[in-house]
Amino acid sequence: MICRVWHRAVLSLLLVAACGNGQVRHYGVEVLQTLPHDTEAYTQGLFFHNAALYESTGEFGSSSFRELDPESGRVLRRLNFDGKYFIEGSVMLDRDLYILTWTNRCAFVYDADSLKYRKTVRYPREGWGLTTDGRQLIASDGSSRLYFMDGDFKVQKTLRVTLNGKPLRLLNELEWIDGRIWANLYTSDQIAIIHPRSGKVVGLIDCTGLLDPSLRTPDTDVLNGIAQGPGGQIWLTGKNWPLLFHIRLVRRQRG
């Protein structure tokens, strides 16, 4: 708890410093639609592929990978993992499904269509978020760095992410949207929009209040989960949240 509070305090200082910087655009969100979400799903990865919605969930003893009905949020298919694995980010690229683990030092590869297991690959760092630009994998590890990798998880490029020239840590779940990398900032209700070549944060999305306080329980955790669906729809959720949110960005002016 102390660690999380400390992280939140440091992150808040960085985000406050970004206010008034003309190079960083600030956004709020407007909810357009909601869908039910399993409150037992500790969301680690969220993405669309061929109009289908997928989610990876964490926690030792209850980690899973799921295909969700994008119309109802209902679980259509589910892979359960051995209790020794803590599943993290996931994404599909070409014919493969890639799934990271947190501290197990391995990643899994499945067939993207059948969800049939293909192989386990050694992974040399903590696994957090995972996305793709359509050519390569992009991963976070909770630090201020993003790793661009090939299909064998070999690093091709490392990107240092900065906000106003300072490293921005706690990069978590990732999504590639319109040529930019969106990253949940762990312990916060903020999403960073990152330029994939410079690593500079070019936008901040404030999702404070997205989940109504009346819907929170002792198990409700932080915002985590970004997915761009058909037609450019953007969906957000959180760990053990009861809802998925279809949102649009609302530009905010900062003095």
Phi, psi and omega in degrees: 000316179299318180299316181294319179297319179296315179300317181295321180295315179296316180297320180298321178297318179296318183290323176297320179297334181285340180297134179088354177275115184295344181278345180250119178275142182246138183226152164249186180230148173241130181277127179257332184196153174230154174228152176296148179223139182295119181288354174264003180269109178274084194298126178242326178219146180213128179198158172258148173211121183052044176072001176263147182256132182233154182213136170251141183235149185254198184091134174295130178094348181216019180290145182205167168234135189226146165258127183251147172287117183290353178266332185233344184083359182291144178284122180264318178222151183211134171251126176257144183250153176307145185300345180279350182258138174247104186282143180237226186294160181209157177194158173250138177219122184059240184257011185242145170254126180248133181227126178269158168245158185288292185239010182279353179061035175210162176226157182245147176236130180233163171290131186293331182271308185272346187061028178277135181300135176249307184194165172247135184239140175295136180232120194274005182216174175296140175264130176236263181265161180209133175212187178213149174265009181096350180238324183217167177274147177230125186231153173245162178224020180088353178266199176265013184246145173244144184243122177264122190228157173274185184292349175259013179067023175274127185289126177260331181202144173245132183244126177269122183266130182230149173238113185055040176085355181251143180302135177253109184267180177065032174292127188240239183300140186238153172210136176271116183227117175052046175079010178231158177258121174264136182226125168295139176259109188302141183078006183229173174257028184247148173236132178262140173255120191244135174284126188287348178260316182272335185081000181284140173284119182256351178204150175231132180249119180266112181256020180304131178084003180303314175265120181301134181305331181292343181265357181277145176232175177301338181271349183293126182248202192279162171305129177190116180137111180229129179218134173258121184259190180304140179073011179085008177303141178244127181242140178231153171205190179215175181289119181065026177279151180274355185221150164257141184241123169272120187233165166230154181279145176237118183291136176244140177267135177240135182276000000 
